[in-house]
């Protein structure tokens, strides 16, 4: 038996679609780019996966302070 759990994404910053299958679960996720970049999205998704797999903590805590980000990543340089 397959069940879907949907949330309306039309006015939301995040949306999830969870489909429960007989032998597992499929999770679809989307978010507005103003809330996170691609790396942050995958960090969240992988951390969520670790916790649901039974780990008590995540393997890589998020960086919450800009000072922890290497200075060479603060600016984007475009080739001329």
C-alpha positions as CSV (number, residue, x, y, z in Angstrom):
1,X,0.0,0.0,0.0
2,X,1.4,3.4,-1.0
3,X,0.6,6.6,0.9
4,X,1.5,10.1,0.2
5,X,1.9,12.9,2.7
6,X,1.9,16.2,0.9
7,X,2.3,19.9,1.8
8,X,1.2,22.7,-0.4
9,X,4.4,24.4,-1.7
10,X,2.7,27.4,-3.4
11,X,3.3,29.8,-0.6
12,X,5.9,28.0,1.5
13,X,9.6,28.5,1.9
14,X,10.0,24.7,2.2
15,X,8.0,21.8,1.0
16,X,8.2,18.0,1.5
17,X,6.6,15.0,-0.1
18,X,6.9,11.8,1.7
19,X,5.7,8.6,0.0
20,X,5.5,5.5,2.1
21,X,6.2,2.3,0.1
22,X,6.0,-1.3,1.1
23,X,9.8,-1.6,1.4
24,X,10.9,1.9,2.2
25,X,10.2,5.6,2.0
26,X,10.7,8.2,-0.7
27,X,11.3,11.8,0.4
28,X,11.0,14.8,-2.0
29,X,12.0,18.2,-0.8
30,X,12.2,21.7,-2.2
31,X,13.1,25.0,-0.8
32,X,13.2,28.7,-1.7
33,X,16.8,29.7,-2.5
34,X,16.5,32.7,-0.2
35,X,16.5,30.3,2.8
36,X,19.5,28.2,1.9
37,X,22.0,27.4,-0.8
38,X,22.6,24.0,-2.3
39,X,25.3,23.0,0.1
40,X,23.1,23.9,3.1
41,X,20.2,22.0,1.6
42,X,22.3,18.8,1.2
43,X,23.9,19.2,4.6
44,X,20.3,19.4,6.1
45,X,19.1,16.4,4.1
46,X,22.2,14.2,4.9
47,X,22.0,15.2,8.6
48,X,18.3,14.3,8.6
49,X,19.1,11.0,7.0
50,X,21.8,10.2,9.6
51,X,19.4,10.9,12.5
52,X,16.7,8.7,10.9
53,X,19.2,5.9,10.4
54,X,19.6,5.8,14.1
55,X,22.7,7.9,14.8
56,X,22.4,10.0,18.0
57,X,24.3,12.9,16.5
58,X,25.2,14.2,13.1
59,X,28.7,13.6,11.7
60,X,29.2,17.2,10.6
61,X,27.7,20.0,12.6
62,X,26.6,23.1,10.6
63,X,28.7,26.3,10.5
64,X,26.6,29.0,12.2
65,X,29.2,31.7,12.5
66,X,30.6,33.4,9.4
67,X,34.0,33.8,11.1
68,X,34.4,30.0,10.9
69,X,34.1,30.1,7.1
70,X,37.6,30.3,5.4
71,X,38.3,33.9,4.2
72,X,38.9,32.7,0.6
73,X,35.2,31.6,0.5
74,X,33.8,35.0,1.5
75,X,34.1,36.5,-2.0
76,X,33.3,35.1,-5.4
77,X,35.9,36.0,-8.1
78,X,34.8,35.9,-11.7
79,X,37.4,35.4,-14.5
80,X,37.7,38.4,-16.8
